[in-house]
Amino acid sequence: MKLNHVIMILALIAGAIIGPAKQLRAQAADTLLVKWANPDGTVNTDVLRNTIAADTTATGERVQNRVYKLQRGGFYWITETITNNGWPLRIVGEKPGTGKYDGPAVLQMVARADGTVNGRMITGGGDITLKNLYIIGSDDNGVQTYYQPIQIDASNSRFVFDNDIFERTNFALVAFTAKNNDIYFTNCKFRNLIGKPSTQQWEGRGISIWADQDTVVVENSTFFNVGFTALQIEGGSAKYVRFNHNTIVNLGRSINSGNWWQEAYFANNLIINGFWHGEGHADLTSPGRDPRATSSGMFSIGPLPSKYGPEEGRRVLFANNAAWRDPAFATFYGDTIATQYFVNPVTTEDFLDKYDNMVAADTMWLSTRPDITTYPDTLVPDMIQNISDLRAGIIPAHPYFFDLPKNPDGTVCNVCPSWPLPENFSYTNAKLMTAGTDSLPLGDLNWFPNKKAEWEANKSQYIAKLQAMAGPVKKYPVRGYVEAEDGTLGGDAAVKTAQGFAYYDMKSAGDLVWTFDLPAAGTYSLVVYTNMDGSSERGQFIYVNGTNLRNNSSYGEYHFGPGLPANDWTTVKITPSDLIEGADALNMPQGKNTIEIKKSWGWQAFSGVDVVDASGNTVISLKAPDAVNDGAIPHLEGSPWAPSGFKYVALNTNGSITWNVNPDSSGNYLLQVFYQAPNGTQTAQIQADGQTVVSDFELTSQAGDSTEHNLMSGKFALNAGPHVITLSGSKVNVDYIQLIQEIVMTGVSSHEFLPQKYALEQNYPNPFNPTTHINFSLAKASKAKLIIYNVLGQKVATLVDNYINAGSHTVRFNAQELSSGVYFYTLEAGKVKLTRKMLLLK
């Protein structure tokens, strides 16, 4: 493959190619320069991938502290995926110049010799640093429908993206699928992340995150022409989010998609034409929409799932943000499209007005446009035509790309970067220049180099001031958990199975796992029972024995539809011949097998899966109550209440539930009880080690109210170590109970709450069946292992074996395939070794 001939000659003149040379040249003990061009000036395709794959010692070990240095102005074309399995990958481009042909090194997928395209540049299996790079999501033919070209599948790792440019993809160029990572995007540019072809209003995302994370920081970055959202965190929670000093121009919908953060700061951002789509009739009348939500807002807070702790322990700040929207959009909206402002009524009523630690302050809606150097007013008619086409069902919709690079013949150059960047979002407005919480300009400070230098010099101080605006710090971590039916029952308490048609609804999250025994090996099909929840198309991950099933090359998951009924229950049959990936997984062995359905995009409900043999006979029928659920919402058709696991404990006239806890530290604790009280408010008691610690715990409800409630009890003291807790009462149906610690902190760190010591906490719930959670903390970053052993000292599972950042981490352990009994789990980090015991009861 060759670049346009003229471009290549100019690149030679600019000195990007230094004549014939070896492709690799060591710069220092830990730095390796990767030259992009062959001696004849053509691109050496896959030179970066091949260099990384071959870069080992004589004994096969990775070279420690290796940095792969890329040439400015270079083209690093990729046909085969770059991977790092458990070791740090650092790719750093030379600092770009200001000339047209000495810009950042370009990373891009291109077609193989046979014309096929892999669709994945990088699959991350460990720490990654990407710096000073220009990453293009389309291939050399201009196709940009590849799903998540850079996908991070590692947990407990650190990812740094600094001074990178991300351009041209229908989805997100970078996505994170695994848990408990620290993620940093600083000094980056996200541009032209819109559909080609444009087929839906949800296309184009800055960053996509699909699982729980420790830290997410997006700072001093610019989002320009992004179709859907800047920051998508769906399917999981983030312990700490900081979205600070960013410039946003032409963002189709909301700043954030997903809102389960535990601590979040959205501040000092400048927003021009944010949520310019507005909301049409289909948005405002979508199934399940809260009738109070007359708008969605550019920023929203959602209820935190109970497993992460109560709302009282969250800290959310939305402050010192300014916005302006072109008046042309108001004319377009007329009386039929809802204008979007900063926050929606539900966020205000349920969170900002209710909790002292959720604050919106000093936001500005600007009456006149900031005097930014580049305002792409010529795009506005194209943008309006795009959303008009999409709402009218005209596909592909009208495009609105900004200043794509051109070949000499005027066609788009699919492999060229737009360098130097043609946009400039600096301004001189005096009010905005000092409007930040730090008295600095709003937006990406890279547009103001002197102010950026001031910010860097005082960063810790500025961030501490920002975080203090959310008020006093109280944390309410979950330290123990018990499903009511797994406790020891007393009095006339009894386990009940909820009745009715059972199913799980995947809204913001959901992960359903069925484990089953097949009587014989063979080739099987699956029949999935589903409800599309208001749409004829959805996409969810389906794994059989860990293998992903795909049926559509445009999607990274299984694509349901189009053409399925939008609101009725239906079946979808999956056969090997339907699949473009994973067909061999339907050749299932005799004995234990697993089927997993995991949330990807779109609301969708599932009631079960049938496993069907080659003759069409149903061999196994798996129902919703048979699944191990993480995050999906249980439902019973026709019932306002569906307890987790579809079981609960009725306390009847005088019942009790007793279970064991083992907190790591002494302090004040509370119980949070999830319950139903159809006879009205009832009074419960709490005992710790046989002594009453709360005598008047009111579980409030109205007579005839059959919905689920949750309330926190009064505080009681516990010392570190094992305790026996009892909840007793009457006429209450208990779903599950959490032990919560109250922690009052005197200050806020500039990053996250880092532990001062190594700790391995008692798993919760304990006893458990079959899943439990293990919390551990590292005082400093180190190689860590978390291993499960049986009573004979045999290793039965490795949960962590990686380089882990300092901080607190949570791992979910599924013991579905283990027998009942005592197990030990051990944390090894540096010279530290900690062990605890847990009990599996089936």
BELVENQUI-V778271 format. One record per residue. N is the residue number from 1. D_CENTER is the distance of its C-alpha to the mean C-alpha in Angstrom with 1 decimal. Layout:
N:D_CENTER ; N:D_CENTER
This chain:
1:36.5 ; 2:37.7 ; 3:36.5 ; 4:38.7 ; 5:42.1 ; 6:42.5 ; 7:39.1 ; 8:39.9 ; 9:43.3 ; 10:42.0 ; 11:39.4 ; 12:42.3 ; 13:44.3 ; 14:41.5 ; 15:41.6 ; 16:38.2 ; 17:40.0 ; 18:42.5 ; 19:44.7 ; 20:44.9 ; 21:43.2 ; 22:41.3 ; 23:37.7 ; 24:36.6 ; 25:38.1 ; 26:37.2 ; 27:36.9 ; 28:36.7 ; 29:36.2 ; 30:32.4 ; 31:32.1 ; 32:32.7 ; 33:33.4 ; 34:32.4 ; 35:34.8 ; 36:33.6 ; 37:37.0 ; 38:39.7 ; 39:43.3 ; 40:44.0 ; 41:41.2 ; 42:38.9 ; 43:35.3 ; 44:34.9 ; 45:32.1 ; 46:29.7 ; 47:31.5 ; 48:28.3 ; 49:26.9 ; 50:30.3 ; 51:30.8 ; 52:27.7 ; 53:28.5 ; 54:32.1 ; 55:31.6 ; 56:32.7 ; 57:35.7 ; 58:38.8 ; 59:37.4 ; 60:34.1 ; 61:32.0 ; 62:29.5 ; 63:31.1 ; 64:29.9 ; 65:28.2 ; 66:28.5 ; 67:27.4 ; 68:27.8 ; 69:29.4 ; 70:29.4 ; 71:32.2 ; 72:31.9 ; 73:32.8 ; 74:31.9 ; 75:30.4 ; 76:28.4 ; 77:28.1 ; 78:26.1 ; 79:27.0 ; 80:25.7 ; 81:22.2 ; 82:22.0 ; 83:20.6 ; 84:20.6 ; 85:20.8 ; 86:20.4 ; 87:22.1 ; 88:21.2 ; 89:21.2 ; 90:22.5 ; 91:23.4 ; 92:25.1 ; 93:27.2 ; 94:30.4 ; 95:30.4 ; 96:31.0 ; 97:34.2 ; 98:35.1 ; 99:37.0 ; 100:35.9 ; 101:36.0 ; 102:34.7 ; 103:31.1 ; 104:28.0 ; 105:27.9 ; 106:26.3 ; 107:23.9 ; 108:24.0 ; 109:24.3 ; 110:27.8 ; 111:29.7 ; 112:31.4 ; 113:35.2 ; 114:35.1 ; 115:33.0 ; 116:29.8 ; 117:26.4 ; 118:23.9 ; 119:20.9 ; 120:18.9 ; 121:19.7 ; 122:17.8 ; 123:16.1 ; 124:15.0 ; 125:16.3 ; 126:16.8 ; 127:16.9 ; 128:17.0 ; 129:18.7 ; 130:19.4 ; 131:21.8 ; 132:24.3 ; 133:23.2 ; 134:23.4 ; 135:20.9 ; 136:21.9 ; 137:19.8 ; 138:23.0 ; 139:25.6 ; 140:29.2 ; 141:30.2 ; 142:27.7 ; 143:25.5 ; 144:21.9 ; 145:20.4 ; 146:18.8 ; 147:15.3 ; 148:12.9 ; 149:16.0 ; 150:14.2 ; 151:11.8 ; 152:10.8 ; 153:11.5 ; 154:12.7 ; 155:12.0 ; 156:13.7 ; 157:14.2 ; 158:14.5 ; 159:13.6 ; 160:15.8 ; 161:16.3 ; 162:19.5 ; 163:21.8 ; 164:20.3 ; 165:20.7 ; 166:18.4 ; 167:20.4 ; 168:21.0 ; 169:18.4 ; 170:17.8 ; 171:14.0 ; 172:12.0 ; 173:13.8 ; 174:11.1 ; 175:7.9 ; 176:6.2 ; 177:6.8 ; 178:8.2 ; 179:8.4 ; 180:10.1 ; 181:10.2 ; 182:11.7 ; 183:10.6 ; 184:13.4 ; 185:14.2 ; 186:17.8 ; 187:20.7 ; 188:19.0 ; 189:20.0 ; 190:18.0 ; 191:20.7 ; 192:21.8 ; 193:18.4 ; 194:20.1 ; 195:21.3 ; 196:24.2 ; 197:25.5 ; 198:24.0 ; 199:23.5 ; 200:21.0 ; 201:19.9 ; 202:16.2 ; 203:16.6 ; 204:15.5 ; 205:12.2 ; 206:12.2 ; 207:8.8 ; 208:6.0 ; 209:2.5 ; 210:3.0 ; 211:4.2 ; 212:6.2 ; 213:7.1 ; 214:10.6 ; 215:10.9 ; 216:9.6 ; 217:12.8 ; 218:13.7 ; 219:17.4 ; 220:20.5 ; 221:19.0 ; 222:20.1 ; 223:18.5 ; 224:21.4 ; 225:21.7 ; 226:18.1 ; 227:18.3 ; 228:15.4 ; 229:13.1 ; 230:12.6 ; 231:9.1 ; 232:6.5 ; 233:3.8 ; 234:4.8 ; 235:6.0 ; 236:5.6 ; 237:7.2 ; 238:7.8 ; 239:11.5 ; 240:12.4 ; 241:11.5 ; 242:14.3 ; 243:14.6 ; 244:18.3 ; 245:21.1 ; 246:19.6 ; 247:21.7 ; 248:20.5 ; 249:23.1 ; 250:22.9 ; 251:19.5 ; 252:19.8 ; 253:17.8 ; 254:15.8 ; 255:14.5 ; 256:11.2 ; 257:9.7 ; 258:8.3 ; 259:10.1 ; 260:9.8 ; 261:10.3 ; 262:13.3 ; 263:14.8 ; 264:14.2 ; 265:16.7 ; 266:16.8 ; 267:20.3 ; 268:22.9 ; 269:21.4 ; 270:23.8 ; 271:22.9 ; 272:25.3 ; 273:25.1 ; 274:21.7 ; 275:20.9 ; 276:24.1 ; 277:23.7 ; 278:24.7 ; 279:24.4 ; 280:26.9 ; 281:28.4 ; 282:25.9 ; 283:23.1 ; 284:25.3 ; 285:26.5 ; 286:23.4 ; 287:23.6 ; 288:22.3 ; 289:22.2 ; 290:23.6 ; 291:27.1 ; 292:26.7 ; 293:24.0 ; 294:26.5 ; 295:23.8 ; 296:20.0 ; 297:20.2 ; 298:18.5 ; 299:16.7 ; 300:16.0 ; 301:15.4 ; 302:14.7 ; 303:16.0 ; 304:14.3 ; 305:14.6 ; 306:17.6 ; 307:16.4 ; 308:14.8 ; 309:18.3 ; 310:20.2 ; 311:19.7 ; 312:22.5 ; 313:20.5 ; 314:17.9 ; 315:18.7 ; 316:17.6 ; 317:19.7 ; 318:20.0 ; 319:23.1 ; 320:25.4 ; 321:23.7 ; 322:26.1 ; 323:26.0 ; 324:28.4 ; 325:28.5 ; 326:31.3 ; 327:34.0 ; 328:34.1 ; 329:31.0 ; 330:32.9 ; 331:35.8 ; 332:33.6 ; 333:32.0 ; 334:35.4 ; 335:35.5 ; 336:33.1 ; 337:29.7 ; 338:28.0 ; 339:27.5 ; 340:24.3 ; 341:24.6 ; 342:22.4 ; 343:21.4 ; 344:22.2 ; 345:24.9 ; 346:22.6 ; 347:20.6 ; 348:24.0 ; 349:25.7 ; 350:23.3 ; 351:21.8 ; 352:23.5 ; 353:27.0 ; 354:26.3 ; 355:24.8 ; 356:26.3 ; 357:23.2 ; 358:21.4 ; 359:23.2 ; 360:23.7 ; 361:26.5 ; 362:28.4 ; 363:26.6 ; 364:29.0 ; 365:29.5 ; 366:31.7 ; 367:34.8 ; 368:35.4 ; 369:33.3 ; 370:32.6 ; 371:34.8 ; 372:32.2 ; 373:34.0 ; 374:32.2 ; 375:31.7 ; 376:31.3 ; 377:33.3 ; 378:34.4 ; 379:30.9 ; 380:30.9 ; 381:33.2 ; 382:31.1 ; 383:27.9 ; 384:29.9 ; 385:31.2 ; 386:27.8 ; 387:26.4 ; 388:29.9 ; 389:30.0 ; 390:26.6 ; 391:27.8 ; 392:31.1 ; 393:29.7 ; 394:31.1 ; 395:29.1 ; 396:28.6 ; 397:28.3 ; 398:30.0 ; 399:28.1 ; 400:27.7 ; 401:26.9 ; 402:28.2 ; 403:30.8 ; 404:29.8 ; 405:32.1 ; 406:35.2 ; 407:37.6 ; 408:41.3 ; 409:41.9 ; 410:39.4 ; 411:36.8 ; 412:33.2 ; 413:32.7 ; 414:29.7 ; 415:29.6 ; 416:30.5 ; 417:28.4 ; 418:29.2 ; 419:30.8 ; 420:31.9 ; 421:29.2 ; 422:31.3 ; 423:29.5 ; 424:30.2 ; 425:28.7 ; 426:31.0 ; 427:33.2 ; 428:36.2 ; 429:35.8 ; 430:37.2 ; 431:35.3 ; 432:31.9 ; 433:32.9 ; 434:33.0 ; 435:30.6 ; 436:27.8 ; 437:27.5 ; 438:28.9 ; 439:31.6 ; 440:30.1 ; 441:29.4 ; 442:26.4 ; 443:23.9 ; 444:23.3 ; 445:26.1 ; 446:26.6 ; 447:28.7 ; 448:30.9 ; 449:31.6 ; 450:33.9 ; 451:31.6 ; 452:28.7 ; 453:31.1 ; 454:31.9 ; 455:28.3 ; 456:27.8 ; 457:31.0 ; 458:30.0 ; 459:26.2 ; 460:26.2 ; 461:28.6 ; 462:26.8 ; 463:23.4 ; 464:25.3 ; 465:27.1 ; 466:24.0 ; 467:22.4 ; 468:25.8 ; 469:25.7 ; 470:23.5 ; 471:26.5 ; 472:27.3 ; 473:24.8 ; 474:24.6 ; 475:22.1 ; 476:22.2 ; 477:20.5 ; 478:20.9 ; 479:23.6 ; 480:24.7 ; 481:24.2 ; 482:26.5 ; 483:26.7 ; 484:30.1 ; 485:31.6 ; 486:30.9 ; 487:33.0 ; 488:36.8 ; 489:38.4 ; 490:41.6 ; 491:44.2 ; 492:43.7 ; 493:39.9 ; 494:38.9 ; 495:35.8 ; 496:35.3 ; 497:33.5 ; 498:32.2 ; 499:34.0 ; 500:33.0 ; 501:30.9 ; 502:27.6 ; 503:24.2 ; 504:20.5 ; 505:18.6 ; 506:14.9 ; 507:13.8 ; 508:10.3 ; 509:9.9 ; 510:12.5 ; 511:13.7 ; 512:17.5 ; 513:19.7 ; 514:23.4 ; 515:25.8 ; 516:29.3 ; 517:32.6 ; 518:34.2 ; 519:38.0 ; 520:38.3 ; 521:36.5 ; 522:36.2 ; 523:34.4 ; 524:32.6 ; 525:30.8 ; 526:28.2 ; 527:28.7 ; 528:25.6 ; 529:26.4 ; 530:24.1 ; 531:24.0 ; 532:22.2 ; 533:21.9 ; 534:23.4 ; 535:22.7 ; 536:24.5 ; 537:21.5 ; 538:18.1 ; 539:16.0 ; 540:14.7 ; 541:14.7 ; 542:18.0 ; 543:19.0 ; 544:22.6 ; 545:23.3 ; 546:20.1 ; 547:20.9 ; 548:18.7 ; 549:20.9 ; 550:20.9 ; 551:23.6 ; 552:22.9 ; 553:22.6 ; 554:20.6 ; 555:17.6 ; 556:15.7 ; 557:15.8 ; 558:18.8 ; 559:19.9 ; 560:21.7 ; 561:24.4 ; 562:25.8 ; 563:28.8 ; 564:27.6 ; 565:28.7 ; 566:26.3 ; 567:27.2 ; 568:29.3 ; 569:28.6 ; 570:29.1 ; 571:28.9 ; 572:27.4 ; 573:29.1 ; 574:27.5 ; 575:30.2 ; 576:30.2 ; 577:31.8 ; 578:29.0 ; 579:26.5 ; 580:26.0 ; 581:23.9 ; 582:24.2 ; 583:27.7 ; 584:29.1 ; 585:26.7 ; 586:28.8 ; 587:31.7 ; 588:31.1 ; 589:33.2 ; 590:35.4 ; 591:34.0 ; 592:30.4 ; 593:27.6 ; 594:24.1 ; 595:22.3 ; 596:18.5 ; 597:16.8 ; 598:13.0 ; 599:11.1 ; 600:10.3 ; 601:11.8 ; 602:14.5 ; 603:16.0 ; 604:18.1 ; 605:20.3 ; 606:21.8 ; 607:25.0 ; 608:25.6 ; 609:26.4 ; 610:29.9 ; 611:30.8 ; 612:33.8 ; 613:36.3 ; 614:38.2 ; 615:40.9 ; 616:38.5 ; 617:38.9 ; 618:36.0 ; 619:35.9 ; 620:33.0 ; 621:31.7 ; 622:28.4 ; 623:27.8 ; 624:24.9 ; 625:26.5 ; 626:26.7 ; 627:22.9 ; 628:20.8 ; 629:18.1 ; 630:14.7 ; 631:13.3 ; 632:15.4 ; 633:18.2 ; 634:21.7 ; 635:24.5 ; 636:28.2 ; 637:29.7 ; 638:32.2 ; 639:31.2 ; 640:29.4 ; 641:28.2 ; 642:26.5 ; 643:26.1 ; 644:23.3 ; 645:24.8 ; 646:27.5 ; 647:29.7 ; 648:30.9 ; 649:33.9 ; 650:36.7 ; 651:38.5 ; 652:41.6 ; 653:44.5 ; 654:43.9 ; 655:41.0 ; 656:38.8 ; 657:35.7 ; 658:35.8 ; 659:33.3 ; 660:32.9 ; 661:30.7 ; 662:30.7 ; 663:29.1 ; 664:29.1 ; 665:30.5 ; 666:33.1 ; 667:32.4 ; 668:31.9 ; 669:30.1 ; 670:29.5 ; 671:28.8 ; 672:26.4 ; 673:27.8 ; 674:26.4 ; 675:29.5 ; 676:31.7 ; 677:35.2 ; 678:37.1 ; 679:40.3 ; 680:39.1 ; 681:38.4 ; 682:39.2 ; 683:39.7 ; 684:38.2 ; 685:39.0 ; 686:37.1 ; 687:38.9 ; 688:38.0 ; 689:40.3 ; 690:42.8 ; 691:43.0 ; 692:42.0 ; 693:39.5 ; 694:38.5 ; 695:41.3 ; 696:40.2 ; 697:36.6 ; 698:36.7 ; 699:34.3 ; 700:34.8 ; 701:35.0 ; 702:37.4 ; 703:40.0 ; 704:38.8 ; 705:35.1 ; 706:33.3 ; 707:29.7 ; 708:27.5 ; 709:27.5 ; 710:26.2 ; 711:28.1 ; 712:28.3 ; 713:31.7 ; 714:33.9 ; 715:33.4 ; 716:35.3 ; 717:35.7 ; 718:34.8 ; 719:35.7 ; 720:33.6 ; 721:34.4 ; 722:34.8 ; 723:35.7 ; 724:36.4 ; 725:35.0 ; 726:36.6 ; 727:35.8 ; 728:38.8 ; 729:39.8 ; 730:40.9 ; 731:40.0 ; 732:36.2 ; 733:33.8 ; 734:31.1 ; 735:27.7 ; 736:26.2 ; 737:26.6 ; 738:24.7 ; 739:26.4 ; 740:24.9 ; 741:26.2 ; 742:26.9 ; 743:26.6 ; 744:28.1 ; 745:27.4 ; 746:29.8 ; 747:27.5 ; 748:24.1 ; 749:23.1 ; 750:22.2 ; 751:18.9 ; 752:18.1 ; 753:20.3 ; 754:21.6 ; 755:23.9 ; 756:27.5 ; 757:28.0 ; 758:26.7 ; 759:26.0 ; 760:25.3 ; 761:25.0 ; 762:26.4 ; 763:24.0 ; 764:23.4 ; 765:24.7 ; 766:27.8 ; 767:29.7 ; 768:26.9 ; 769:26.8 ; 770:24.9 ; 771:21.6 ; 772:21.3 ; 773:19.1 ; 774:20.3 ; 775:19.7 ; 776:21.0 ; 777:21.5 ; 778:22.8 ; 779:25.1 ; 780:24.5 ; 781:22.5 ; 782:24.1 ; 783:24.2 ; 784:23.4 ; 785:24.0 ; 786:23.3 ; 787:25.8 ; 788:27.1 ; 789:31.0 ; 790:33.4 ; 791:36.7 ; 792:38.4 ; 793:36.2 ; 794:34.7 ; 795:31.1 ; 796:29.2 ; 797:25.6 ; 798:23.7 ; 799:20.3 ; 800:19.8 ; 801:21.9 ; 802:20.4 ; 803:20.7 ; 804:18.7 ; 805:18.3 ; 806:20.3 ; 807:18.7 ; 808:17.8 ; 809:15.8 ; 810:15.4 ; 811:15.9 ; 812:16.5 ; 813:19.8 ; 814:21.1 ; 815:24.9 ; 816:25.7 ; 817:28.0 ; 818:29.8 ; 819:33.0 ; 820:33.5 ; 821:34.6 ; 822:33.9 ; 823:31.4 ; 824:30.7 ; 825:27.5 ; 826:28.0 ; 827:26.1 ; 828:27.6 ; 829:26.8 ; 830:29.6 ; 831:32.7 ; 832:30.9 ; 833:31.0 ; 834:30.1 ; 835:30.6 ; 836:30.2 ; 837:31.3 ; 838:29.7 ; 839:31.2 ; 840:30.1 ; 841:32.2 ; 842:32.2
